[in-house]
Amino acid sequence: MINLLIMTKCLKPVCVENQTLKGNFLQGIIGMPARRALEKEKIDSLEKLSGYSEKEIRQMEGFGSVSMKKLKSHMTENHVSFIENTHHFK
């Protein structure tokens, strides 16, 4: 049992390190799953985000209604919006 506790403490930093994102784009605005989805598509600025449609972002793994609501609010505050239609991915 003690060995399991020691192993858990040793593995925790590795797990946490693997979950951190390289940048801090939208940190504190939307959750990690949504941020990871944006990072996967190399979306790391509001300018790049504005090149996508809302429908495309909603299709990404990790984006639900709460994340989208927070994202749209942040975009509005920064005078940025989604474009109508694009075809980045299916």
N, C-alpha and C positions, 0 to 999 in steps of 0.2 A: 504494500500500500504506500509506503514512504517513497519507494522508487517511482511510483506513478505520479506522486506529487512533485517530485524533483523533475521528472520528464515534462510535466505540464508547464512548470515554470520555465524550463529551458526552451520549450517549443513556442511559447507565447510570443516572444519578440519576433520570431521568424514569421508567424502568421500575420501579425500586425504589420510588419514591414511589407509583406506581399500585398496587403490591401491598400496601402497608401498610393496616392496618385502622384505623378511626377510634378504636375502643376497644381495651382490652387484655384483654377477657373471654377467659378460658381460654388466654392467652398462656403458652407454656411447658408446657402440658398436652397440647394436641392441635395438629396441624399446620395450616398456612395454608389448605389446601383445605377442611378441615372447619370452620375458623373463619369462612371466607368464606361457607360455606353457612348457618351460623347467623346471620351478620350479614344475609344476604339476606332471611331470614325475620324479622328484627328480634328475634332471641333474643340478649339481651345480659346475662342474669343467670341464676343457677341457679333462681330463682323462676319465670321464664318457661320455662326448659328443663323444669322439672318438670310443666308443663302439656301436655307432648307425650308420646306413647308412644315406647317404644324403636323400634318398627317404623317410625314416622314419621321419626325421626331417621336410622335406617339407610337410608331411601329417598333421603335427600338426597345430591346429588352431592358427593363428597369424603369421605364417611364409609365407611370400611372396617372390618374387624374390629379392627385395631390401634387406630384412633381411638376406636372404640366401647368397647373394653376400657379405654383410658386415661380416657375420659369417665366411664364407670360407676364406676371406682375413685375418681375425684375426687368424684363425686357422693356415693358412700358415705362418704367421709371427711368430707363436709360435711352428712351426714344428710339427703340429698335423693334422691328416686327418681322414676322415670318413672311416669306414670299408666298404667292398664291399656289403655284404648282411647279415642282421640279421632279427630276427623275434620277436622283442619286443612287437609289437602290430600290429593289422591288419588295 
